[in-house]
Amino acid sequence: GATSVDRSQAPSVKCVSMVARLSGIQKQVLSFYRSVIRTARAKDTDLRDQILRHARQELDKRRGIEKRNVLLIEHYLRKGKKQLEVLQDSSVQGIGTFTRSG
């Protein structure tokens, strides 16, 4: 038969309280980052490392943006998605950055 478990002595902790709930924009950023990782996995080792390093650097640069600044976060998310589309092309051999002179 089924055994009953006495839960009266078990601590009353809910998983939701242990993990902060993510906002919609945070979920979008995490989803985008997972897409970057999936794209990187499909590339050769050197390019994979370049992509992951670049993605990590970009995320670290933007870490200080306030969560409430949704417009700016969405701007960088759109920019990242455009870059990701380029990276997903099988002819891409490497990544580079452009800097403004002046």
N, C-alpha and C positions, 0 to 999 in steps of 0.2 A: 503494500500500500504506500500511499504518499505520506511523507513525514512532514509534520508542521514545524516551522521554524519560528522560534520566539524572537521577534524583532524588538521587544520592549527594551532590551539592553543595548541594542545597536545604536550608534550615534545617528542623529537625524541631520544628515548633510545632503544637500541637493547639489547635483553636478552644475546646475545653472549658476548657482551662487559662487562656485569656484572658478568659473571661466566667464570672463566678461563677454557680454553679448556684442556682436559686431554690427556696426551700422551698415546700411546698404552700400555706401561708397567704399567702406573697408572691405566688404565682400567682393566688390568689383576689382579692387586693387589686388587682393589675394588671388582671385581668379585669373587676372592678367599675369601675375607673377608665375602662377602655375603653367600658363600657356607659354611663357618665355622658357621655362624649364623644359617643357615638352619639346619645344622647337630646338633648344640647345642639344637635347639628347639625340636628335636626328642628324646632327652634324658630326664632322670628324673631331677628334680630341682637342686639337689646337683651337678650332673655331668654337667648340663647345665652351672651353675655358674662357675665351675672349667674351663670348656672349654672357656667360654667368657673371664674370667679373664686372662687365659693364653694367649689367642690370643691378647688381648689388651696389655699385658706386652711385648709380642714379637714385636708387631707393634711399641710400644713406644721405645723399645730398638733400633729398626732399623730406626727410624724417621730421624736421622741425615745423613743417606746415601744420597749422592748427586744424584739427578735425572738422571744425565748423566752416573752414574755408573751402567749401565744396566746389565752387567755381574754379579755383586754382587747381585743386586735385583733379577735377574732370579735365582741365586743360592738359595737364601732364599725362593723364591716362590716355586721352586721344592721341597725343604726340607719341607716346610709347606704342600704342596700337599700330600707328602708321609705320613706325620703325620695325615692329614685329612682322608686319606684312612683307616688308622688304626682306627681312631675314629668313622668312619661310620659303623664299624662292630658292630652288635647288642650285641655281648658278652662283649664289653668293659664296665668295671665297674668304671673306674677312669683314671686319667692321672697322670703321674709322670715325673720327670726330672732326667736325669743322669748327674752327675758332675764328672769331671776328678780329680783324686787325684794326688798330687805331687806338 
